[in-house]
Amino acid sequence: MSDGIEAVASADEKVETSGARRLFLLIAKIVVSFTLLAYLVTKLDFTSLAKLHGDVVWYILVSSIVMLAALGFMTVRWRFVLMLIEAKNYSLRMLYEFYLIGSFFNIFIPGAIGGDAMRLYYVSKAYHLSKAKSLLAVFIERVAGLFALGLILMFSLLFNETIRSRLDFGFTLIAVSTLGMLMALVIAKYFIQKKMTIGYKDMAVVLLLSGLGQFGDIVISYIFVQYFNLDITILNLMSIMPLVYVATVVPVSLGGVGVREGVMTAGMALYGVDVSDAVMVSFLLYLVKIVIGLAGWFLYIRSGKKEKENGYA
């Protein structure tokens, strides 16, 4: 009897320890986010702030449309992968709503894990899909997204002498890196093939949709670069934004806040962009993400009400 009580007490202690550890990590990530943001805010000056006028609202609106379109490509990718795993009558509209809900959670939860977790939950419940299959779909998406970003980066470096010279990244290294990524893609296909049937044509489609989706942040950044009349091209941004995305996936801050802005500012500074202007571009990009996240929040609230009333069909 005493052994059973001790076992229960031990289990309770483990739960409390685990909860305390999660709370500590959350607080640490919040501190990192606000510390980085505070540092970047100190880099702002009134000259950059004075460049903001009422017409920036239109730039934010256009950027929001671009981001919605990028999410559309990602939704099509998600549906394509799901169909490969288990053919069902997946609704693009419903999957799109799930992606928007995920974007809301990505703002407030470290890395991109929170949004993925919500998509897993919703698609599993809506289509009676096993969590293992739902997780496999998201895993393939993430892998494809990283490969697409790598290919975008390698392509941009071919025409980007500034970065090549700063990083001592010559054409030989670009060729070797690209070849290495393609070989890694073949290896990834080998392991994925153990769980589902996927061909190289399928992988090419997934990579293409990933690239189109990932291009959203690049285009939005370019829109705000044009707003501030900064001397930076879309090819330059193709070298910066892949690194920004990878940095935000690493869960060291709350939703990548601070890390995104810091890496983006450092990248743009390599091209001679004033730090204050770079910070403004990164802040406006994040503002667009918040706008889209709020749309996801509305859908999340609505889905919660629907779930209580009817549940998913």
Steps between C-alpha positions, in 0.01 A plus 500: 500500500778737597680414175195607301476829688868565442458426127211746473697764692799443273280539190352822639849636562600420140191680366573803717866501391400472135247781539756720678755433223250597229408816689868589541566448128196710407613785725852473360370525143284800589804668654708426188226641274458823695874546546562470126205725419612759755848501347360546150269780616806687630631490142197687370524872441244764420629529143375151416177546695437824310497303176178328607191667357137410465565330167687221683155353569469414130839330504390298803178407320681386186752311713216327686355386167843366400524308827150357454605386152816341642289312754285389207801333336589335830144375537508345153831337596348364820201356315727347236708325767191384690358349179823307451479365855129418505260599222198684642274783393707770670344844475750767395291762676500307827875428480560868423308597813709254701816664361372843603426373849852358510640840401331651806668253733835547324501861618482415868653153532878437465616405150248361250403206723183654640339560163591151379351346813170677438494390137567143610214517748248645258577285196504182711161583647338630181602208278542220754865480404742328734738733682793303357388577143423863584844535655664340197332756271625794709847344521518473120383861470770622735774301330388622157484856630858486626625351173314767301657773713843348448453493123375861501808601699741314269336651190523853639866456592583440134413866432590642840864604510458696824406195707747273316789732578394565861452131577777377269238284329629432148332329205664167580354504851159595358513205259612260775228629738230465235616148416503414870141622539386293203670193644335568837168524315556153353578365847189669641292339226643159592384531860163655413444219249486258795185674622326588172530492123663815363678552169749760385226679304297523820802638683557755223140621537536528878829691461348737245200577722738542795710748306194701396376505857836599645530778245221688680728651767755592233241690294355671809844610614566636152172696511610675820854546366341690210292703742816624673686534166784278620776387265438126528374260235272199516805281429663646811191410701511148358836466678371646827150360556589127495739565790230704676250215468740237631585724796132541593439123491755451779292536821717749687238777517125541508379438142840604366442857619825694524700226327323564169556873523861463615607262222314700237658825617848345501446359150383830354785684668741295283367695203552836665141545614474722806423293810204719590344455154563124513329481840198684361472255208521202736242651737257564214545141380411379849202736508366330186541163672298633794224617264480153345523344845198701614303356208608157625389592852152585368479162325628327816223656709242414235622141468479461877134600493431267207673214676283542807181515296555238230854361504677419174323286242 
